[in-house]
Amino acid sequence: MNFGPISISDKSAFQGFSKREFLFYLNWFHENLTPILVMEIFSDLSKFEKENYDKAIELANKFGGSGNPTNADYLELLIGSLLGKEIIMNGKILFSHGTPFNDKETNTKGLFIDITPINSLLLRIATNKLTEEDKEFSKTWRKKTLNFDIDTIYTKLNQRKLILPQPKREEEITPIAIKLLSNKKTEKDWLLFFLDIFLLTKPLKDKIYNRWQASKHIYKLSNFAPYAYHCFLSFLTVVIATKHGIIKNNPTNFLDLNYIYYLPFCQVFISNDRLHKLLVPQLKRENQFFVTGEDMKKDIKRILNDIDLVKEEHHPLSLKIKNREFPNINSESLIESIRNKCLVPGAFS
């Protein structure tokens, strides 16, 4: 297993890598496989053109099988957070399930993680063994996901008299959202708005609201449910940016937003997407890195080109590659710079 910095790639970055480039990338980063990436690849099947179908299979094959264990679904974590469960947000992957074990011979503890339904789906895509139910679900999922109506969101905001100030500069989007969610006078309205937006059932809404009522004099919304607050804040930044024309009103915005829900569970976030380039630098922790897919691909291509030039078996670079040491070919390497900053004591904090 690779113990490099934990990274998340969105589809725009992932599909930009060749298979060789992606496998090289996996030598130096531990990719947090998010459910949304697999579902985006899966949704390409719903277009039914052979080109898109073949593209989905090609993308799935880059993982070389079923892929890494997946992060727990954001909605599961959001609900847990609202019910008072502590969701650790320090750059580590939160697996959806696992069986703890204790190796008595080595006196070490670990977690056995079996293949998840998402991993099984990825493997079926890669091997072109999808069922008719898979294909129908792909079609339904894509239609439902792209049917997110921004006007409905504006209507719900107006019903609760929640006003979104216009940022003077792009850098003000997140500070404005934080200020809105920190206003004690409207905290209740924001909580109820988001419980509605995330389509929670009435019994669940009631349970969460009762918990908030019992603790509202002690906790701010950000402390009441820290991970849920991250999701609320991320959602609100997208709505503010869309309403005031900073980003286009595109149905795929809310697909892209899904990746940001997983931001607390990585050290490096990689994307070519305009929305991510705008908002992830504002929402990330200080010790996280945002890298464009173009820059990552450029660095990987340069290293691979240099590796291809190495012919001698005992060349210093050949030995480094053989020993799985990072090939320090260029002191300006983006990958090496990120790894050196991430793989230090205290990086997960």
Salt bridges, closest charged atoms under 4 A:
ASP10 OD2 - HIS276 ND1 3.41
GLU21 OE1 - LYS297 NZ 2.49
ASP44 OD2 - LYS11 NZ 2.77
ASP44 OD1 - LYS47 NZ 3.26
ASP54 OD2 - LYS50 NZ 2.63
GLU58 OE2 - LYS55 NZ 3.85
GLU132 OE2 - LYS135 NZ 3.67
ASP134 OD2 - ARG124 NE 2.85
GLU170 OE2 - ARG274 NH2 3.20
GLU172 OE2 - ARG169 NH1 3.38
GLU187 OE1 - LYS184 NZ 3.25
ASP196 OD2 - LYS156 NZ 2.82
ASP196 OD1 - LYS205 NZ 3.64
ASP206 OD2 - LYS202 NZ 2.91
GLU294 OE2 - LYS277 NZ 3.83
ASP299 OD1 - ARG302 NH2 2.94
ASP306 OD2 - ARG302 NH1 3.73
ASP308 OD1 - ARG20 NH2 2.83
